[in-house]
Every structure is written in C-alpha cells, then in structure tokens.
C-alpha cells in the first residue's frame, strides 16, 4: 500500500469537443475554454487535461487537422493566460504532440489512451523530447472496444500489458511514464469493479497511478441514472481509489475531488 502522505494530484478535464459524454466539461469557444480552466484552477486543480477528440463508446474518429483545428487556439490562449500551469494533452497523435510542443514547449504531459499503439511514432517522439507520458490500457477503438472485454483475468491481463509496455517504452527512451488502467475502456461493468478492487496490485510497478473514473457509465448505468446524476457515487469510488494507491485523479468536478482528497488524508491521519 502506498503512503497516505504521497503527493496526490487532481487533474481537471476540459473537452474541446461537441460530443464528450459529460456536457459541462465541454468548451465550445476559446473564451469558454479559458473560463473553464480558470474555474478548475480556482477549485484546486493541479493539472489541466485538454482533449479535442471524444473517446466515449461509439465516438467517430477525427483527422489530425480537425483535432488541431479544435485545440490550436486554445493552447495559444492557455500559454498567454496561465503561464507555468501544468497541462496534459489528451491525444493519440504524435503530430499533435509535436505541434503542442511548438506552442508550449516540452513541459506538457502527453495523455495517450492508446499507450502508443494508435500511432507508431508516438513513443519514439516522447522519448526523444523527454516528455512525461500517461499510458492507458485499452483494446480496439471507441466503436469496437465494448465488444473486446474477453479476459482470462482482467487484473492479471492489464498488469501483463503494462509489463510489456514498460519494455516497449524503455526501448524508445520513454522513462517518465504514468500508468492508467483504463477504466471504462474495453471492460464490462463487472470488470471495472474487479479492476478497482485490485488497484493496490498496480503499486508494485513503481509507477504513478492515474485513475479516470469520473461519472463513467459503469457507475451510472447499474443505478439507472445518467452521468450528470452520479457526483456522489464518483467521489465514493475516488475515495476507495485513493485508499488503494491512486496518485492522480482525472476528474470533471475538481472542487469535489479536492475535498475527497482532504477527507482521505484525514482518515489516514495526515490532515
């Protein structure tokens, strides 16, 4: 079990997409983007995570130019309005990463839901530039992933996946990488909860652990609700994830998540 006084971070989500599953996370203009970023920072976010491609189940793919068209102006505005603020770019495209670095430099974090599998150039670029990198487990793409949930043992299979990824990353010079088990991606409702119950086993990898479970369907569907209805249940699972070793919470609701982190520290006697 990881120490309770570890440096836990809250990552606030901003979606530059018209179809991400939780509407309040979307920013349809640069002005709306800056307002949401300012709000998340005021609420206590340590990192801002910006994405321009929806990865919800069934989402259609977009071209690199369409992705860049959504994100370019926002990044330029971010650099001017929030210098020195930690930024994570949620993309599977090495070209997008390269362009982001031209605007913001090499201080960005790359949040890649494909762990380098969707773009064969990604890991080599990240290694050459020395970027921090989030590697997430998934299978298939948003249109196929929910049909790819056949595991012998979901926790064992995901652990083995990251053992293999670690070798691939080392071969490409990627040293500073964060592990994301990929909740909601090619996992059934039951498998998501099984993975969460076993979260402490990922601590043995020695990697920081990022958890992205905020308002996801494995929370709201069993309750017969929608994503807008499960803030309380999300925080309950965040608390359990922290207890089992999560280092970074990727969230829609920063203020609530920060309060959950504080409650966790009080429970562990580290207030």
C-alpha positions as semicolon CSV with decimal commas, in nm:
position;residue;x (nm);y (nm);z (nm)
1;X;0,000;0,000;0,000
2;X;0,130;0,345;-0,091
3;X;0,191;0,606;0,178
4;X;-0,106;0,823;0,264
5;X;0,110;1,138;0,259
6;X;0,214;1,092;-0,105
7;X;0,182;1,385;-0,348
8;X;-0,172;1,329;-0,476
9;X;-0,279;1,545;-0,771
10;X;-0,616;1,637;-0,917
11;X;-0,635;1,666;-1,296
12;X;-0,925;1,875;-1,428
13;X;-1,085;1,783;-1,761
14;X;-1,157;2,031;-2,040
15;X;-1,305;1,887;-2,360
16;X;-1,282;2,083;-2,684
17;X;-1,534;1,851;-2,844
18;X;-1,905;1,873;-2,924
19;X;-1,984;1,518;-2,811
20;X;-1,796;1,426;-2,493
21;X;-2,031;1,233;-2,264
22;X;-2,046;1,493;-1,982
23;X;-2,164;1,821;-2,132
24;X;-2,036;2,062;-1,860
25;X;-1,678;1,958;-1,940
26;X;-1,709;2,089;-2,296
27;X;-1,580;2,427;-2,408
28;X;-1,722;2,539;-2,743
29;X;-1,506;2,851;-2,781
30;X;-1,170;2,985;-2,667
31;X;-1,348;3,216;-2,425
32;X;-1,539;2,923;-2,274
33;X;-1,216;2,724;-2,257
34;X;-1,035;2,997;-2,063
35;X;-1,332;3,035;-1,827
36;X;-1,341;2,662;-1,753
37;X;-0,965;2,645;-1,698
38;X;-0,980;2,943;-1,461
39;X;-1,266;2,779;-1,270
40;X;-1,083;2,446;-1,237
41;X;-0,766;2,616;-1,117
42;X;-0,961;2,823;-0,862
43;X;-1,117;2,497;-0,738
44;X;-0,772;2,347;-0,679
45;X;-0,670;2,160;-0,996
46;X;-0,301;2,071;-1,012
47;X;-0,309;1,980;-1,381
48;X;-0,540;2,077;-1,668
49;X;-0,615;1,797;-1,915
50;X;-0,720;1,918;-2,260
51;X;-0,865;1,687;-2,525
52;X;-1,006;1,756;-2,871
53;X;-1,127;1,406;-2,963
54;X;-1,411;1,227;-2,785
55;X;-1,327;0,873;-2,675
56;X;-1,672;0,780;-2,545
57;X;-1,804;0,444;-2,673
58;X;-1,924;0,482;-3,030
59;X;-1,746;0,811;-3,096
60;X;-1,638;0,869;-3,456
61;X;-1,271;0,926;-3,541
62;X;-1,142;1,270;-3,646
63;X;-0,849;1,370;-3,864
64;X;-0,532;1,523;-3,728
65;X;-0,619;1,855;-3,892
66;X;-0,965;1,854;-3,736
67;X;-0,816;1,776;-3,394
68;X;-0,557;2,051;-3,435
69;X;-0,824;2,295;-3,553
70;X;-1,007;2,242;-3,225
71;X;-0,706;2,274;-2,997
72;X;-0,463;2,523;-3,156
73;X;-0,627;2,850;-3,050
74;X;-0,697;2,714;-2,701
75;X;-0,332;2,622;-2,647
76;X;-0,212;2,963;-2,759
77;X;-0,461;3,132;-2,526
78;X;-0,362;2,897;-2,241
79;X;0,007;2,982;-2,281
80;X;-0,070;3,354;-2,253
81;X;-0,328;3,337;-1,975
82;X;-0,182;3,066;-1,750
83;X;0,199;3,060;-1,784
84;X;0,362;2,791;-1,576
85;X;0,039;2,594;-1,527
86;X;0,075;2,219;-1,573
87;X;-0,101;2,099;-1,889
88;X;-0,181;1,749;-2,009
89;X;-0,275;1,696;-2,375
90;X;-0,515;1,407;-2,430
91;X;-0,422;1,272;-2,775
92;X;-0,308;0,957;-2,954
93;X;-0,134;1,151;-3,233
94;X;0,240;1,214;-3,242
95;X;0,181;1,501;-3,485
96;X;-0,048;1,675;-3,236
97;X;0,214;1,628;-2,962
98;X;0,482;1,779;-3,184
99;X;0,266;2,082;-3,263
100;X;0,173;2,127;-2,895
101;X;0,540;2,135;-2,802
102;X;0,598;2,408;-3,059
103;X;0,339;2,621;-2,878
104;X;0,402;2,526;-2,515
105;X;0,749;2,371;-2,503
106;X;0,844;2,038;-2,351
107;X;0,673;2,087;-2,016
108;X;0,349;1,924;-2,130
109;X;0,228;1,582;-2,023
110;X;0,110;1,351;-2,301
111;X;-0,206;1,161;-2,205
112;X;-0,234;0,879;-2,461
113;X;-0,526;0,641;-2,422
114;X;-0,360;0,400;-2,667
115;X;-0,022;0,371;-2,491
116;X;0,145;0,433;-2,827
117;X;-0,049;0,169;-3,018
118;X;-0,257;0,407;-3,233
119;X;0,046;0,593;-3,371
120;X;0,373;0,404;-3,413
121;X;0,566;0,733;-3,397
122;X;0,436;0,833;-3,054
123;X;0,676;0,657;-2,816
124;X;0,984;0,750;-3,020
125;X;0,879;1,117;-3,020
126;X;0,805;1,118;-2,647
127;X;1,140;0,952;-2,580
128;X;1,336;1,198;-2,795
129;X;1,168;1,501;-2,638
130;X;1,185;1,364;-2,282
131;X;0,815;1,425;-2,214
132;X;0,608;1,294;-1,925
133;X;0,365;1,035;-2,058
134;X;0,043;0,871;-1,942
135;X;-0,002;0,522;-2,086
136;X;-0,354;0,381;-2,069
137;X;-0,477;0,029;-2,130
138;X;-0,749;-0,024;-2,387
139;X;-0,846;-0,254;-2,671
140;X;-0,976;-0,151;-3,011
141;X;-1,124;0,194;-3,065
142;X;-1,435;0,375;-2,936
143;X;-1,651;0,194;-3,192
144;X;-1,525;-0,157;-3,111
145;X;-1,391;-0,156;-2,757
146;X;-1,707;-0,264;-2,576
147;X;-1,704;-0,589;-2,776
148;X;-1,346;-0,665;-2,665
149;X;-1,399;-0,748;-2,297
150;X;-1,286;-1,113;-2,304
151;X;-1,015;-1,156;-2,037
152;X;-0,886;-1,460;-1,853
153;X;-0,842;-1,232;-1,551
154;X;-0,881;-0,861;-1,613
155;X;-0,634;-0,751;-1,345
156;X;-0,369;-1,004;-1,443
157;X;-0,413;-0,923;-1,811
158;X;-0,380;-0,549;-1,756
159;X;-0,075;-0,599;-1,533
160;X;0,088;-0,809;-1,804
161;X;0,000;-0,543;-2,061
162;X;0,197;-0,285;-1,864
163;X;0,490;-0,521;-1,815
164;X;0,510;-0,540;-2,194
165;X;0,455;-0,166;-2,229
166;X;0,742;-0,097;-1,990
167;X;0,976;-0,286;-2,222
168;X;0,845;-0,101;-2,528
169;X;0,879;0,234;-2,352
170;X;1,235;0,163;-2,239
171;X;1,334;0,066;-2,592
172;X;1,210;0,406;-2,715
173;X;1,372;0,606;-2,435
174;X;1,045;0,681;-2,252
175;X;1,143;0,693;-1,887
176;X;0,891;0,911;-1,704
177;X;0,558;0,739;-1,760
178;X;0,238;0,713;-1,557
179;X;0,009;0,409;-1,552
180;X;-0,364;0,437;-1,625
181;X;-0,554;0,103;-1,604
182;X;-0,816;0,230;-1,848
183;X;-1,144;0,218;-1,658
184;X;-1,436;0,211;-1,900
185;X;-1,226;0,110;-2,200
186;X;-1,291;-0,246;-2,319
187;X;-1,411;-0,353;-1,975
188;X;-1,756;-0,467;-1,867
189;X;-1,925;-0,313;-1,564
190;X;-1,817;-0,610;-1,352
191;X;-1,459;-0,597;-1,482
192;X;-1,428;-0,228;-1,395
193;X;-1,520;-0,301;-1,034
194;X;-1,292;-0,604;-1,024
195;X;-1,006;-0,388;-1,151
196;X;-1,081;-0,120;-0,893
197;X;-1,085;-0,374;-0,610
198;X;-0,739;-0,489;-0,721
199;X;-0,592;-0,143;-0,770
200;X;-0,332;-0,182;-0,497
201;X;-0,160;-0,453;-0,703
202;X;-0,052;-0,188;-0,954
203;X;0,159;-0,021;-0,685
204;X;0,420;-0,292;-0,734
205;X;0,503;-0,143;-1,076
206;X;0,662;0,156;-0,906
207;X;0,475;0,391;-1,138
208;X;0,244;0,679;-1,051
209;X;-0,113;0,563;-1,090
210;X;-0,372;0,777;-1,272
211;X;-0,740;0,693;-1,227
212;X;-1,005;0,816;-1,470
213;X;-1,344;0,704;-1,342
214;X;-1,531;1,034;-1,316
215;X;-1,903;0,996;-1,398
216;X;-1,838;0,692;-1,621
217;X;-2,107;0,453;-1,737
218;X;-2,000;0,166;-1,510
219;X;-2,108;0,395;-1,225
220;X;-2,433;0,532;-1,359
221;X;-2,576;0,251;-1,573
222;X;-2,623;-0,003;-1,289
223;X;-2,808;0,269;-1,099
224;X;-3,037;0,355;-1,388
225;X;-2,902;0,710;-1,395
226;X;-2,708;0,938;-1,628
227;X;-2,357;1,085;-1,594
228;X;-2,500;1,410;-1,457
229;X;-2,652;1,223;-1,158
230;X;-2,354;1,042;-1,004
231;X;-2,124;1,301;-0,848
232;X;-2,165;1,146;-0,501
233;X;-2,101;0,793;-0,626
234;X;-1,796;0,911;-0,821
235;X;-1,648;1,060;-0,504
236;X;-1,713;0,738;-0,313
237;X;-1,509;0,549;-0,573
238;X;-1,241;0,820;-0,575
239;X;-1,201;0,770;-0,201
240;X;-1,158;0,396;-0,250
241;X;-0,910;0,454;-0,534
242;X;-0,704;0,680;-0,310
243;X;-0,711;0,421;-0,034
244;X;-0,577;0,164;-0,284
245;X;-0,296;0,384;-0,411
246;X;-0,416;0,630;-0,677
247;X;-0,177;0,922;-0,724
248;X;-0,369;1,129;-0,981
249;X;-0,747;1,167;-1,008
250;X;-0,863;1,273;-1,356
251;X;-1,196;1,442;-1,288
252;X;-1,477;1,662;-1,416
253;X;-1,552;1,804;-1,070
254;X;-1,232;1,944;-0,923
255;X;-1,371;2,105;-0,607
256;X;-1,542;1,782;-0,502
257;X;-1,235;1,574;-0,580
258;X;-1,012;1,805;-0,377
259;X;-1,247;1,768;-0,081
260;X;-1,233;1,391;-0,124
261;X;-0,852;1,402;-0,115
262;X;-0,871;1,606;0,207
263;X;-1,112;1,357;0,366
264;X;-0,883;1,070;0,262
265;X;-0,587;1,238;0,431
266;X;-0,791;1,295;0,747
267;X;-0,900;0,931;0,751
268;X;-0,537;0,827;0,722
269;X;-0,423;1,071;0,991
270;X;-0,239;1,302;0,750
271;X;-0,459;1,611;0,760
